[in-house]
Amino acid sequence: MTDACCDFIVTDLTVRGRTYTAACLYEGKHLTDLRLEKKDTVSRTGQIVVGVVENIAANIGGAFVRIGRDERAFLPDRRPSVRGSSRLIVRLTKDAFGIKQCTCTDKLEIAGRYCVAVEDRKGFSFSSKLDKATKEQLKAKLNPSLAEACGILIRTAAATAAPTDIEREIRALSEQLRLVRERAAGAPVGTILYQPEPFYVRMLNDMRRKPDRIRSDIPLAAKLTGGDYYEDPTISLSGLKGLECDIGKLTQRRVWLRSGAFLIFDRTEALTAIDVNTGKCEKGRRAADTYRTVNDEALDEIARQIRLRNLSGMILVDFLKMPDRQAEAALLEKARALFRQESYHTEAVDITRLGLMEIIREKREPALEDILRD
């Protein structure tokens, strides 16, 4: 986060003739995070549902679970205990998209802002993004008996929270997890045992610290996020921020940088390729210094674009030719530091012999381009 005011907004807007609910974070005038959901479609990710195993797909290491009359989810599982006709309580982990069915797991958990209650585990565990000293401080402050009924994963937002607030949330999540099992007894297949909060609340919970200001022109969203209700009739909230324009830029293949250099984004089924070009950037006295400066600027924007476009899977970046191995190593280390701050697991793996940076990012939802195209 920068020193600029962090403004989190939730609003409805129309793009290409379709209405969406958008949740986004602005740092000053700079859009730094974005999620869209169609108004006529609600994500099932995070739901806990009663299911039944319909068939085992041993060749792909999993099973197909019926979670409704005509709905099925894929359960990646190689354990022999999962058999046909087995009744399971599953948590949906990814929505169906295109020809792909949704996916699920029988490892149940319920997330809040400060922690996650996890079934079939006991004791406290901590986010890997928390440093050792913070972990020890939190562990000393929290009552160990609170993690006896189920496991408790402490999230990064807990670092600045009051222990009483964390413990209050632990009790609430543990009770929700207990009620899930209680409600499951005798419930028919397809019964939703737990419905997570709307996507914009979960997005807010994923942030390391609460934004300076939260606003929405949707009454329910304002209430659920604890934000201010925006009701200026002269200009919409999305218009105030220029959100439609920002989204339009995120669908463009070319992205210009301040230096005059530009990025090219190309998505395929297998990967996303990003090419860094000098463009209108004038070389200084030494080309090596120019390339280093452009690559550094490009990396900052690439990290932002990956987040905003919600790119996932394998991402290859062709940076400008590095002047030496030391500069290459510094760029890779900066990338790793940037991606450690992301809420979605993102990792700069390496730089190949051909000079391509390999990045992997977990997939939870479709990319922005796919949501707008579907």
PEGIGI-V697736 format. One record per helix or strand. SS is the DSSP state (helix for helix, strand for strand). FROM is the first residue (numbers start at 0). LEN is the number of residues. Records with the same first field share a line. If there is no record, write none. Layout:
BEGIN
SS: FROM-LEN / FROM-LEN
END
This chain:
BEGIN
strand: 5-10 / 17-10 / 29-9 / 47-10 / 61-5 / 71-5 / 86-8 / 96-1 / 99-1 / 101-4 / 108-3 / 114-4 / 123-3 / 150-4 / 191-3 / 212-4 / 227-2 / 253-3 / 261-6 / 270-7 / 312-6 / 345-6 / 355-6
helix: 57-3 / 131-10 / 143-4 / 155-5 / 162-22 / 198-8 / 218-7 / 236-5 / 242-7 / 286-23 / 324-15 / 367-6
END
